[in-house]
Amino acid sequence: MSHVFPRHCHATLPTAVGGEGCYLIDQDGKRYFDGSGGAAVSCLGHSNPRVTEAIKAQADRLAFAHTGFFTSEPAEALADLLVANAPGDLDRVYFVSGGSEAVEAAIKLARQYHVERGEPERRHLIARRQSYHGNTLGALSAGGNALRRAQFAPILVEMSHIAPCYEYAERAADETPEAYGQRVANELEAEILRLGPNSVMAFIAEPVVGATLGAVPAVPGYFKRVREICDQYGVLLILDEVMCGMGRTGTLFAHEAEGISPDIVCIAKGLGAGYQPIGAMLCTDAIYRTLADGSGLFQHGHTYLGHPMATAAGLAVVQELLERDLVSQVKARGEYLAKALAARFGDHPHVGDLRGRGLFRGVEIVADRDTKRPFDPAFGVAGKIKKAAFAEGLICYPMPGTRDGKHGDHILLAPPFIATEAELDQLVAMLGRAVEAIPRV
C-alpha cells in the first residue's frame, strides 16, 4: 500500500520509470507521448543531456547556500541571461521554487513598492474571471476560477475580478474583435474608478490564458489598452507567464507578441523544463530602485530562493532554448500543429473552437457547435477524454469549467519544443481517437 498522498485518492496511477525525448515510460514499458508537457512544463522533453549534466556538475560543486548569506554563480548567470533577453525595462530577477511562489512575490512586491513610494492606500489587486495564478492562498485569491476557489472562499483575500478577453464565448455577434477587446479592457478602468483610483496597486493577467480557459490569447489591441489604463492611474501591470512564457507561445516572453512592457513578470514551468523546481519574478529597475533607495529590504522570502541546483538547471534550459533557436522552432511547429488540428477537428460537431499561439493550443469541446452550447457538467467530458487519451498513450490536459468554472470543457496541448512534425501528427491522431471514443449526445 502506498503512503503517498496523491492528487486523487481514488486513482490508481502507473509508475513512471523513464523518459526519452517526447515520451514518458511506465513500469510495464508502455510509452506515452507527452502532449501537454505535464502541465506545460517539459519544453525540452525528457533526458536532455545538457541539463542533466549541469545539475550533476552543480551538485558536485555546491548543492545549497542560503540567500540570507550568499549568492551563487548559477543564480547570477541565469539572472544575467534572462535580463539580457527580456524586452522592455525588466532588470531584476527574484528566483523562487515555482509559479505560485512567483505570483505571491509579485503581489507582495507591488504592495511594498507603493508603500515605499508613500502611497500605502494602494491595496487592491484586480484580476480576471477564469484566470489561474496558482494554489497558495494569495495566488488563489488572485485567480478567478470559481471551481478552484469555491471551498476555500471563506479564507481567501478579497480581490476584484473583471471579464477575461475570451473572444469565442463572449464577443457579441455584431462586435468586431477590436471593439470587443477595447470594451473588455475598459472594464479595468471602470473597476479602478469603482474602487478608487488611488487605492489600486496592480492588475494581473495571463498574456495567453492557460489551464482554466485553454490557450486563449487576447484580441489585437487589448493589452495595449490595458497598459494605457495602468499608466494613467499609476497601477502596476503584472503579467503571469508561468504557463505561457519561456518560448511556449513562440517568443521567449509571451508578452512580446503584444508589443507592451509590463512592470512585473512571473515565469516558471518552462524555465526549469521539469528538471528542477524553479520559478522567477522579474521586475523593472524603477521598482527595484524604489526599494533599494528606501528600506533596502524586500519583506518576503523562502528557504530555497535562488537554489544553486535549480538555477543551474534553469541556466542550461535557457541556453538550450536560445542556442538551438528552439523558440523559432516553436513558431514553425506551432503553425504545423494548428493546421493538423484544423484538418482533424475543424468540422467536428463537438469541437467549437481551435485556438492558441505557438505550441500552446486549446480545443474547446461543445455539445452544439452552432450555438456554442457546452455539455452538461454531469457528463464529465474532460475526464473521459483524459482517460481515453491516456489509454491511447497520449498525455494531454483536458479541463472542465471552461466557461464559468462549472460549465464547458477544453483540451490543452503543450508538447515539447523538440517534437517533430511526425510526432505532432501522432499526437493529433491519438487525440482524434480519444475524442471519438466519447459518445455523441
RODO-2510 file (C-alpha; in nm, 4 decimals, decimal comma):
residues 441
     n   res          X          Y          Z
     1     m     0,0000     0,0000     0,0000
     2     s     0,1304     0,3442    -0,0931
     3     h     0,1813     0,6088     0,1725
     4     v     0,1989     0,8886    -0,0857
     5     f    -0,0827     1,1450    -0,0590
     6     p    -0,1964     1,1589    -0,4247
     7     r    -0,3865     1,4261    -0,6141
     8     h    -0,6901     1,1979    -0,6287
     9     c    -0,7452     0,9417    -0,3552
    10     h    -0,9400     0,7021    -0,5799
    11     a    -0,6992     0,6942    -0,8726
    12     t    -0,4507     0,4138    -0,9332
    13     l    -0,1634     0,5521    -1,1370
    14     p     0,1130     0,3787    -1,3292
    15     t     0,4682     0,4406    -1,2108
    16     a     0,6865     0,6495    -1,4393
    17     v     1,0318     0,4903    -1,4580
    18     g     1,1915     0,6666    -1,7544
    19     g     1,1745     0,9471    -2,0064
    20     e     1,3120     0,9737    -2,3567
    21     g     1,2631     1,2726    -2,5829
    22     c     0,8902     1,3472    -2,6025
    23     y     0,7940     1,0255    -2,4235
    24     l     0,7447     0,9020    -2,0682
    25     i     0,7751     0,5296    -1,9937
    26     d     0,5901     0,3384    -1,7216
    27     q     0,6874     0,0295    -1,5232
    28     d     0,5412    -0,2007    -1,7893
    29     g     0,7370    -0,0377    -2,0682
    30     k     0,4385     0,1475    -2,2165
    31     r     0,5375     0,4757    -2,3810
    32     y     0,3242     0,7904    -2,3528
    33     f     0,3628     1,0929    -2,5792
    34     d     0,3822     1,3976    -2,3514
    35     g     0,1356     1,6089    -2,5433
    36     s     0,0877     1,8607    -2,2650
    37     g     0,4399     1,8656    -2,1259
    38     g     0,2835     1,7539    -1,7981
    39     a     0,1319     2,0967    -1,7308
    40     a     0,3203     2,2919    -1,9998
    41     v     0,6454     2,2127    -1,8187
    42     s     0,8585     1,9756    -2,0264
    43     c     0,9560     2,2114    -2,3070
    44     l     1,2832     2,0253    -2,3769
    45     g     1,1341     1,6805    -2,3427
    46     h     1,2875     1,4230    -2,1143
    47     s     1,6518     1,3237    -2,0561
    48     n     1,8136     1,6312    -2,2105
    49     p     2,1864     1,5608    -2,1556
    50     r     2,2970     1,9224    -2,1242
    51     v     2,0517     1,9936    -1,8447
    52     t     2,1093     1,6695    -1,6542
    53     e     2,4869     1,7186    -1,6724
    54     a     2,4516     2,0758    -1,5457
    55     i     2,2588     1,9501    -1,2424
    56     k     2,5138     1,6782    -1,1701
    57     a     2,8055     1,9181    -1,2029
    58     q     2,6415     2,1720    -0,9729
    59     a     2,5688     1,9029    -0,7143
    60     d     2,9396     1,8194    -0,7112
    61     r     3,0315     2,1864    -0,6537
    62     l     2,7571     2,3253    -0,4314
    63     a     2,4091     2,1934    -0,3584
    64     f     2,2725     2,4705    -0,1356
    65     a     2,3659     2,8083     0,0088
    66     h     2,1009     3,0172     0,1823
    67     t     2,0476     3,3535     0,0127
    68     g     2,0485     3,5257     0,3506
    69     f     2,4237     3,4687     0,3458
    70     f     2,5373     3,4038    -0,0136
    71     t     2,4577     3,4463    -0,3788
    72     s     2,5708     3,1753    -0,6221
    73     e     2,7290     3,1587    -0,9646
    74     p     2,4393     2,9846    -1,1441
    75     a     2,1838     3,2269    -0,9974
    76     e     2,3874     3,5264    -1,1108
    77     a     2,4441     3,3782    -1,4570
    78     l     2,0775     3,2867    -1,5080
    79     a     1,9604     3,6305    -1,3961
    80     d     2,2049     3,7946    -1,6378
    81     l     2,0865     3,5730    -1,9250
    82     l     1,7178     3,6368    -1,8583
    83     v     1,7613     4,0140    -1,8314
    84     a     1,9774     4,0221    -2,1450
    85     n     1,6946     3,8583    -2,3386
    86     a     1,3981     4,0265    -2,1710
    87     p     1,2148     4,3060    -2,3541
    88     g     1,1400     4,6451    -2,2020
    89     d     1,2851     4,7571    -1,8707
    90     l     1,2880     4,4262    -1,6825
    91     d     1,6135     4,4327    -1,4902
    92     r     1,5982     4,2272    -1,1674
    93     v     1,5187     3,8596    -1,1137
    94     y     1,3873     3,7039    -0,7918
    95     f     1,4198     3,3238    -0,8016
    96     v     1,1641     3,1007    -0,6283
    97     s     1,0584     2,7349    -0,6492
    98     g     0,7502     2,7562    -0,8708
    99     g     0,4719     2,9583    -1,0257
   100     s     0,2565     3,0114    -0,7186
   101     e     0,5567     3,1460    -0,5274
   102     a     0,6401     3,3789    -0,8172
   103     v     0,2868     3,5227    -0,8118
   104     e     0,2912     3,5604    -0,4328
   105     a     0,6193     3,7509    -0,4625
   106     a     0,4767     3,9745    -0,7357
   107     i     0,1701     4,0647    -0,5293
   108     k     0,3802     4,1454    -0,2234
   109     l     0,6311     4,3464    -0,4260
   110     a     0,3512     4,5526    -0,5808
   111     r     0,2188     4,6362    -0,2368
   112     q     0,5599     4,7191    -0,0880
   113     y     0,6518     4,9327    -0,3895
   114     h     0,3542     5,1607    -0,3325
   115     v     0,4113     5,1715     0,0439
   116     e     0,7717     5,2788    -0,0058
   117     r     0,6601     5,5454    -0,2526
   118     g     0,4389     5,6935     0,0151
   119     e     0,1076     5,5555    -0,1160
   120     p     0,0030     5,2998     0,1478
   121     e    -0,3606     5,3438     0,0483
   122     r    -0,2919     5,1389    -0,2682
   123     r    -0,4052     4,7944    -0,1600
   124     h    -0,6409     4,6496    -0,4219
   125     l    -0,5411     4,3905    -0,6816
   126     i    -0,7566     4,3476    -0,9917
   127     a    -0,7523     4,0230    -1,1885
   128     r    -0,9829     3,8488    -1,4376
   129     r    -1,2534     3,5870    -1,4252
   130     q    -1,1432     3,2413    -1,5360
   131     s    -0,7789     3,3225    -1,4710
   132     y    -0,5471     3,0923    -1,2800
   133     h    -0,2469     3,2218    -1,0870
   134     g    -0,1579     2,9384    -0,8504
   135     n    -0,2767     2,7463    -0,5476
   136     t    -0,1253     2,9259    -0,2497
   137     l    -0,3828     3,1439    -0,0774
   138     g    -0,2670     3,4755    -0,2234
   139     a    -0,2314     3,3367    -0,5747
   140     l    -0,5632     3,1531    -0,5485
   141     s    -0,7286     3,4749    -0,4328
   142     a    -0,5965     3,6477    -0,7438
   143     g    -0,7197     3,3658    -0,9654
   144     g    -1,0719     3,3948    -1,0997
   145     n    -1,1723     3,0313    -1,1483
   146     a    -1,4872     2,9659    -0,9472
   147     l    -1,4351     2,5895    -0,9275
   148     r    -1,0872     2,6158    -0,7755
   149     r    -1,1875     2,8951    -0,5380
   150     a    -1,5231     2,7648    -0,4105
   151     q    -1,4402     2,5634    -0,0995
   152     f    -1,1615     2,7979     0,0069
   153     a    -1,3591     3,1204    -0,0485
   154     p    -1,4032     3,1985     0,3233
   155     i    -1,0268     3,2156     0,3764
   156     l    -0,9284     3,3941     0,0543
   157     v    -0,8180     3,7577     0,0339
   158     e    -1,0757     3,9875    -0,1218
   159     m    -0,9745     4,0830    -0,4764
   160     s    -1,1594     4,2182    -0,7809
   161     h    -1,2253     4,0203    -1,0991
   162     i    -1,3245     4,1683    -1,4333
   163     a    -1,4081     3,9949    -1,7614
   164     p    -1,1449     3,7926    -1,9438
   165     c    -1,0640     3,8549    -2,3083
   166     y    -1,2393     3,5369    -2,4260
   167     e    -1,3485     3,6123    -2,7802
   168     y    -1,5017     3,2757    -2,8713
   169     a    -1,7599     3,2753    -2,5930
   170     e    -1,8040     3,6402    -2,5003
   171     r    -1,7718     3,8615    -2,8102
   172     a    -2,1098     3,9806    -2,9354
   173     a    -2,2132     3,8778    -3,2865
   174     d    -2,2269     4,2398    -3,4051
   175     e    -1,8943     4,3364    -3,2439
   176     t    -1,5564     4,3422    -3,4204
   177     p    -1,2664     4,1732    -3,2397
   178     e    -1,1002     4,5111    -3,1907
   179     a    -1,4133     4,6706    -3,0462
   180     y    -1,4644     4,3722    -2,8190
   181     g    -1,1063     4,3982    -2,6929
   182     q    -1,1446     4,7660    -2,6129
   183     r    -1,4734     4,7029    -2,4345
   184     v    -1,3388     4,4385    -2,2012
   185     a    -1,0126     4,6276    -2,1472
   186     n    -1,2146     4,9300    -2,0408
   187     e    -1,3670     4,7195    -1,7652
   188     l    -1,0307     4,7649    -1,5942
   189     e    -1,0732     5,1422    -1,5905
   190     a    -1,4291     5,1090    -1,4612
   191     e    -1,3157     4,8849    -1,1775
   192     i    -1,0289     5,1189    -1,0869
   193     l    -1,2749     5,4055    -1,0652
   194     r    -1,5180     5,1975    -0,8608
   195     l    -1,2525     5,1025    -0,6085
   196     g    -1,0957     5,4474    -0,6041
   197     p    -0,8147     5,5497    -0,8431
   198     n    -0,5634     5,5912    -0,5619
   199     s    -0,6440     5,2580    -0,3954
   200     v    -0,5453     5,0110    -0,6703
   201     m    -0,1914     4,8720    -0,6629
   202     a    -0,1845     4,6321    -0,9605
   203     f    -0,3622     4,4415    -1,2354
   204     i    -0,2589     4,0809    -1,3050
   205     a    -0,3312     3,8814    -1,6196
   206     e    -0,2024     3,5895    -1,8271
   207     p    -0,0986     3,7017    -2,1792
   208     v    -0,2340     3,3687    -2,3062
   209     v    -0,4712     3,2123    -2,0542
   210     g    -0,3719     2,8538    -1,9850
   211     a    -0,5279     2,5948    -1,7571
   212     t    -0,8698     2,7442    -1,6931
   213     l    -0,9601     2,8734    -2,0414
   214     g    -0,7436     2,6593    -2,2673
   215     a    -0,4804     2,8633    -2,4536
   216     v    -0,6808     3,1813    -2,5090
   217     p    -0,4819     3,4775    -2,6461
   218     a    -0,6181     3,8293    -2,6295
   219     v    -0,7574     4,0015    -2,9380
   220     p    -0,5364     4,2681    -3,1022
   221     g    -0,5138     4,5918    -2,9071
   222     y    -0,6444     4,4566    -2,5776
   223     f    -0,3177     4,4620    -2,3846
   224     k    -0,2096     4,7963    -2,5304
   225     r    -0,5273     4,9491    -2,3915
   226     v    -0,4660     4,7758    -2,0570
   227     r    -0,1164     4,9232    -2,0469
   228     e    -0,2562     5,2710    -2,1169
   229     i    -0,5067     5,2400    -1,8331
   230     c    -0,2435     5,1182    -1,5881
   231     d    -0,0162     5,4097    -1,6801
   232     q    -0,2993     5,6604    -1,6465
   233     y    -0,3856     5,5542    -1,2915
   234     g    -0,0414     5,4581    -1,1585
   235     v    -0,1323     5,0885    -1,1435
   236     l     0,1381     4,8242    -1,1879
   237     l     0,0897     4,5686    -1,4649
   238     i     0,1792     4,2140    -1,3572
   239     l     0,1865     3,9517    -1,6314
   240     d     0,1633     3,5877    -1,5289
   241     e     0,3658     3,3904    -1,7828
   242     v     0,4105     3,0865    -1,5607
   243     m     0,2483     2,8610    -1,8204
   244     c     0,2683     3,0592    -2,1453
   245     g     0,6191     3,2044    -2,1125
   246     m     0,9740     3,0840    -2,1823
   247     g     0,9188     3,0239    -2,5518
   248     r     0,5916     2,8321    -2,5247
   249     t     0,3954     3,0759    -2,7445
   250     g     0,6732     3,1487    -2,9949
   251     t     0,8566     3,4320    -2,8182
   252     l     1,0793     3,3897    -2,5130
   253     f     0,8462     3,6108    -2,3097
   254     a     0,4818     3,5735    -2,4096
   255     h     0,4054     3,9451    -2,3851
   256     e     0,6493     4,0250    -2,6664
   257     a     0,3692     3,9387    -2,9083
   258     e     0,1535     4,2134    -2,7550
   259     g     0,4069     4,4943    -2,8022
   260     i     0,3869     4,6101    -2,4416
   261     s     0,6206     4,6346    -2,1433
   262     p     0,4945     4,5078    -1,8050
   263     d     0,6208     4,6190    -1,4667
   264     i     0,6459     4,2673    -1,3233
   265     v     0,6530     3,9267    -1,4951
   266     c     0,6165     3,5822    -1,3384
   267     i     0,7744     3,2769    -1,5047
   268     a     0,8193     2,9128    -1,4010
   269     k     0,7301     2,5814    -1,5717
   270     g     0,9366     2,6144    -1,8912
   271     l     1,2174     2,7881    -1,7011
   272     g     1,3209     2,4590    -1,5409
   273     a     1,1589     2,2337    -1,8029
   274     g     1,0771     1,9880    -1,5242
   275     y     1,4402     1,9126    -1,4419
   276     q     1,4293     2,1174    -1,1216
   277     p     1,1506     2,3095    -0,9440
   278     i     1,2133     2,6756    -1,0195
   279     g     1,0214     2,9950    -1,0894
   280     a     1,1096     3,3620    -1,1037
   281     m     0,9661     3,7082    -1,0724
   282     l     1,1205     3,9800    -1,2884
   283     c     1,0677     4,3497    -1,2225
   284     t     1,1786     4,6789    -1,3704
   285     d     1,4739     4,8746    -1,2402
   286     a     1,2357     5,1507    -1,1297
   287     i     1,0548     4,9145    -0,8939
   288     y     1,3780     4,7675    -0,7622
   289     r     1,5305     5,1129    -0,7072
   290     t     1,2288     5,2223    -0,5055
   291     l     1,3072     4,9509    -0,2511
   292     a     1,6856     4,9815    -0,2823
   293     d     1,6731     5,3556    -0,2162
   294     g     1,4136     5,3105     0,0590
   295     s     1,4086     5,0338     0,3187
   296     g     1,6570     4,8237     0,1235
   297     l     1,4673     4,5080     0,2218
   298     f     1,2011     4,3162     0,0325
   299     q     0,9889     4,1889     0,3199
   300     h     0,9407     3,8429     0,1725
   301     g     1,1349     3,5203     0,1252
   302     h     1,1517     3,1418     0,1141
   303     t     1,4188     2,8938     0,2179
   304     y     1,5020     2,7820    -0,1351
   305     l     1,5301     3,1209    -0,3075
   306     g     1,7939     3,1097    -0,5798
   307     h     1,8710     2,7439    -0,5165
   308     p     2,2046     2,6660    -0,6885
   309     m     2,0981     2,3344    -0,8413
   310     a     1,7669     2,4763    -0,9583
   311     t     1,9260     2,7839    -1,1133
   312     a     2,1982     2,5673    -1,2742
   313     a     1,9219     2,3664    -1,4393
   314     g     1,7367     2,6829    -1,5429
   315     l     2,0537     2,8266    -1,6915
   316     a     2,1091     2,5154    -1,9018
   317     v     1,7442     2,5171    -2,0136
   318     v     1,7511     2,8803    -2,1286
   319     q     2,0852     2,8255    -2,3010
   320     e     1,9310     2,5329    -2,4899
   321     l     1,6305     2,7426    -2,5906
   322     l     1,8474     3,0262    -2,7202
   323     e     2,1461     2,8468    -2,8693
   324     r     1,9372     2,5870    -3,0518
   325     d     1,6897     2,8576    -3,1587
   326     l     1,4061     2,6454    -3,0248
   327     v     1,1817     2,9487    -2,9802
   328     s     1,1766     2,9989    -3,3570
   329     q     1,1087     2,6286    -3,3959
   330     v     0,8071     2,6698    -3,1675
   331     k     0,6566     2,9142    -3,4177
   332     a     0,7037     2,6760    -3,7094
   333     r     0,5896     2,3663    -3,5212
   334     g     0,3003     2,5637    -3,3731
   335     e     0,1739     2,6549    -3,7173
   336     y     0,2077     2,2923    -3,8247
   337     l     0,0145     2,1701    -3,5203
   338     a    -0,2582     2,4314    -3,5748
   339     k    -0,3091     2,3128    -3,9325
   340     a    -0,3122     1,9481    -3,8285
   341     l    -0,5727     2,0185    -3,5587
   342     a    -0,7839     2,2145    -3,8075
   343     a    -0,7684     1,9296    -4,0577
   344     r    -0,8772     1,6746    -3,7967
   345     f    -1,1252     1,8751    -3,5894
   346     g    -1,2224     2,1769    -3,7993
   347     d    -1,5591     2,0277    -3,8927
   348     h    -1,6121     1,8102    -3,5874
   349     p    -1,9645     1,8594    -3,4491
   350     h    -1,8361     1,8749    -3,0911
   351     v    -1,5332     2,0981    -3,1429
   352     g    -1,6363     2,4602    -3,1106
   353     d    -1,3025     2,6381    -3,1187
   354     l    -0,9373     2,5747    -3,2016
   355     r    -0,7076     2,8424    -3,0636
   356     g    -0,3701     2,9257    -2,9198
   357     r    -0,0265     3,0518    -3,0070
   358     g     0,2942     2,8606    -3,0790
   359     l     0,2976     2,5178    -2,9145
   360     f     0,0231     2,6215    -2,6732
   361     r    -0,3074     2,5068    -2,8221
   362     g    -0,6628     2,4706    -2,6983
   363     v    -0,9538     2,2622    -2,8271
   364     e    -1,2921     2,3652    -2,6865
   365     i    -1,5470     2,0854    -2,6717
   366     v    -1,9166     2,1741    -2,7082
   367     a    -2,2467     1,9894    -2,7217
   368     d    -2,3720     2,2091    -3,0069
   369     r    -2,1273     2,3658    -3,2493
   370     d    -2,3755     2,6157    -3,3930
   371     t    -2,4942     2,7598    -3,0629
   372     k    -2,1625     2,7021    -2,8750
   373     r    -2,3602     2,5305    -2,6002
   374     p    -2,1333     2,3319    -2,3673
   375     f    -2,2030     1,9796    -2,2444
   376     d    -2,3851     1,9241    -1,9184
   377     p    -2,1129     1,9085    -1,6490
   378     a    -2,2633     1,5803    -1,5274
   379     f    -2,1438     1,4159    -1,8487
   380     g    -1,7797     1,4629    -1,7399
   381     v    -1,6442     1,5176    -2,0898
   382     a    -1,2977     1,6410    -1,9893
   383     g    -1,2332     1,3475    -1,7575
   384     k    -1,3487     1,0954    -2,0157
   385     i    -1,1247     1,2427    -2,2849
   386     k    -0,8254     1,2423    -2,0499
   387     k    -0,8827     0,8745    -1,9673
   388     a    -0,9337     0,7746    -2,3316
   389     a    -0,6253     0,9671    -2,4451
   390     f    -0,4113     0,8117    -2,1715
   391     a    -0,5222     0,4668    -2,2819
   392     e    -0,4076     0,5606    -2,6336
   393     g    -0,0675     0,6571    -2,4957
   394     l    -0,1247     1,0340    -2,5028
   395     i    -0,0787     1,2714    -2,2121
   396     c    -0,2951     1,5794    -2,2627
   397     y    -0,4609     1,8338    -2,0320
   398     p    -0,8427     1,8288    -2,0543
   399     m    -1,0195     2,0584    -1,8072
   400     p    -1,3838     2,1189    -1,7131
   401     g    -1,5391     2,4529    -1,6199
   402     t    -1,4085     2,6475    -1,9177
   403     r    -1,6947     2,8983    -1,9367
   404     d    -1,7590     2,9804    -1,5727
   405     g    -1,5797     2,7297    -1,3515
   406     k    -1,8614     2,4772    -1,3878
   407     h    -1,9784     2,4592    -1,7499
   408     g    -1,7639     2,3950    -2,0559
   409     d    -1,4734     2,1652    -2,1420
   410     h    -1,1459     2,2110    -2,3235
   411     i    -0,8264     2,0226    -2,4013
   412     l    -0,4932     2,1997    -2,3525
   413     l    -0,1961     2,0874    -2,5621
   414     a     0,1621     2,1915    -2,4881
   415     p     0,4023     1,9402    -2,6428
   416     p     0,7814     1,9652    -2,6083
   417     f     0,9541     2,2149    -2,8359
   418     i     1,1638     1,9310    -2,9787
   419     a     0,8598     1,7437    -3,1172
   420     t     0,8907     1,6536    -3,4846
   421     e     0,6135     1,7021    -3,7365
   422     a     0,5638     1,3250    -3,7426
   423     e     0,5236     1,3222    -3,3647
   424     l     0,2722     1,6062    -3,3823
   425     d     0,0783     1,4081    -3,6411
   426     q     0,0786     1,1183    -3,3957
   427     l    -0,0492     1,3481    -3,1189
   428     v    -0,3414     1,4634    -3,3354
   429     a    -0,4260     1,1084    -3,4403
   430     m    -0,4312     0,9814    -3,0814
   431     l    -0,6354     1,2793    -2,9667
   432     g    -0,8787     1,2187    -3,2516
   433     r    -0,9358     0,8619    -3,1405
   434     a    -0,9814     0,9747    -2,7800
   435     v    -1,2432     1,2328    -2,8764
   436     e    -1,4275     0,9836    -3,0959
   437     a    -1,4416     0,7405    -2,8038
   438     i    -1,6768     0,9836    -2,6264
   439     p    -2,0395     0,9121    -2,7237
   440     r    -2,2033     1,2000    -2,9071
   441     v    -2,5166     1,3413    -2,7496
***
